[in-house]
């Protein structure tokens, strides 16, 4: 997985980089077909914002979260992204399963 981490009005410290890597590893455990990841961490007065765009085969998944604390925003972002990845994975597996349905037997009973 190619990780691109950008900071707007915030310095990306090694601790922040490690924390983002730790949180995104959870997403990769659910779905290992992630090709690249672009994370933007930004500060606007009292609001800390974290955004991510995951590039997977055939789709880009975007999530963002805003909080007073940047680490809390990253946590919320990871939770949102995790839900989206699980949903995407279920869609793919359900879609492939639908292609294998026997047309001559609409109830799929043997």
N, C-alpha and C positions, 0 to 999 in steps of 0.2 A: 504494500500500500504506500503510495506516494503522498506525503503529508506536507502541505504548504500552510504555514502559520503566519498571519499578518496582524500587526497591531496598528490601530488608528488612535493617536493621542495616548498611547500606552506602550511602555517598553516591554518586550517579550523577554521575561527572565527565564533562566533554566528551570526554575520551579514551576512557572506557568506552562512551559513547554512539556515538562514531564507530566503535569496534571492532565493536560489535554490528551497526551498520548495514552495515559492510563484509562481515561474515560472512553476514548475511541477504540481501545482494544476490546472493550466489552461489546461494541457494535460489530467488530470484525469477527468475534467469536460466534455471533448469531448468523452472519452472512459473510462468507469469505471471498465473494466476487467483487469486492470494492477495488476499483482501479486507482482512483486518486481522491484526495480529500483536500478541500480548501477551507480553512478556518480563519475568521476575522474576529478579532477581539477589539472592542472600541469603548471609549469613555466619552460621555456627553454630560457634562456637569455632574449631577448626582447619579445618573443612570449608567450602569455597566452593561454592555451588550455583547453577546457571543452569537456568531452566525457560523453555519457550516453548510457546505455543499458537497455531497458525496456523489461521485460519478460511478455508477454501476452499469453493467451491460444493458443498454437499451433505455436507461433512465437516469435522470439527475434528481437526487433527493435533497431538499433544502429544509433547514430548520433554524430557528433563531429563538433567543431567550434574553430577557432583560431583567436585571435585579440591581439592588443597591451594592451587593458584593459580587465581584467578578467570579469567584469560585462557585458561588451559588448559581450564578447564571450558567456556568459551564455544566454544573450538575443537572439543571433543568434542561439544558440543551441535549445532554446525553440521554436523558429519559425520553424526550420527544423523538430523538433520532432512533433510539432503540425500538420504540413503538412503530415508527414508520418502516424500519427495516424488517421487523417481524411481519408486518402487514404485507410488505412487498414480497417477502419470501413465501408467505402463504398464497398470495395471488399467483405467483409463478408455479408453485407445486400444484395448486388446484387447476390452473390452466392446462398444465401438462397432463393431468389426470383426466380432464374432460376430453382430450383428444383420443384417449384410449377406450372410450365408451363404445360398446357394441351396438351398432345401429339396428341390427335385426332384432335385438332384444331390448326394447325401451325401458323395461323395469330392472334390467341388469340382474335378473335371477337366473341361476343355472338350469 
